[in-house]
Amino acid sequence: MKIVVDLNRCQGYAQCAFLAPNVFEMHGEEALLYTPLAPEHERERVRRAAAACPVQAILVEERAAPDAP
Amino acid sequence: MPRDLKNSRIVIVGASLAGLRAAETLREEGFAGELTMVGEERQLPYDRPPLSKQVLLGRVRAEDTGLPRRCEVDARWKLGTRATGVDPIDKRVVLADGDELPFDRLLIATGTRARPWPNAQEARLDGVFTLRTCEDAARLAERLNAGPRRVLVIGAGFTGSEIASACRERVST
């Protein structure tokens, strides 16, 4: 599952790091590190993390794009 | 969206974040015509910020940074092909492989590029890298994996500083 975080929007609220700690991790005080290609079994947690983000900076791909060459 | 635009031919040069999001927005707004995406790199659109962070720390592979899609873009992808020119009279984009793409509308979303070392011969020396693309990051990460004793970063802006801190962090963890 592909994930992207808009780091210009991210303010380091860290809600994602609490809800999906295997995918999102705070790096120091305010920088976020995340796994852009997360395992499928994390989907529910990642979805909750994306929904909980106060600035809605997380985009999760629903399914693989069928037109990809 | 006006009807003449809705069923027209649109070419987007630049198959990264801006190009992809533009393509998605066109489809979301009801564009039903022919959409072509041209990208010099071979990869499908990917996210660049992790290249100087997670990738250099060795936590994420450079090729695993593909961008999620907001919707299907139903495009024809011309990847690994550089656009070399545009004929504004005949409305065609000229590609490096000699192919020409006719368009009704053209979006140029080629972004920026790294400023390479000015002497091309020196820039090709073993162990000299620029960091802009996914391939650049993969090569640099591989070399950092070997645990170099000295690293010289030229460019002390944001990206250069991130590279430096990734080097330090790899040692300390």
Boltz contact constraints between the chains, C-beta under 6 A:
constraints:
  - contact:
      token1: [A, 2]
      token2: [B, 66]
      max_distance: 6.0
  - contact:
      token1: [A, 2]
      token2: [B, 68]
      max_distance: 6.0
  - contact:
      token1: [A, 4]
      token2: [B, 47]
      max_distance: 6.0
  - contact:
      token1: [A, 4]
      token2: [B, 67]
      max_distance: 6.0
  - contact:
      token1: [A, 4]
      token2: [B, 68]
      max_distance: 6.0
  - contact:
      token1: [A, 7]
      token2: [B, 49]
      max_distance: 6.0
  - contact:
      token1: [A, 33]
      token2: [B, 54]
      max_distance: 6.0
  - contact:
      token1: [A, 36]
      token2: [B, 50]
      max_distance: 6.0
  - contact:
      token1: [A, 36]
      token2: [B, 64]
      max_distance: 6.0
  - contact:
      token1: [A, 36]
      token2: [B, 65]
      max_distance: 6.0
  - contact:
      token1: [A, 37]
      token2: [B, 64]
      max_distance: 6.0
  - contact:
      token1: [A, 59]
      token2: [B, 68]
      max_distance: 6.0
  - contact:
      token1: [A, 61]
      token2: [B, 68]
      max_distance: 6.0
  - contact:
      token1: [A, 61]
      token2: [B, 69]
      max_distance: 6.0
  - contact:
      token1: [A, 65]
      token2: [B, 69]
      max_distance: 6.0
  - contact:
      token1: [A, 67]
      token2: [B, 72]
      max_distance: 6.0
  - contact:
      token1: [A, 67]
      token2: [B, 74]
      max_distance: 6.0
  - contact:
      token1: [A, 68]
      token2: [B, 44]
      max_distance: 6.0
  - contact:
      token1: [A, 69]
      token2: [B, 77]
      max_distance: 6.0
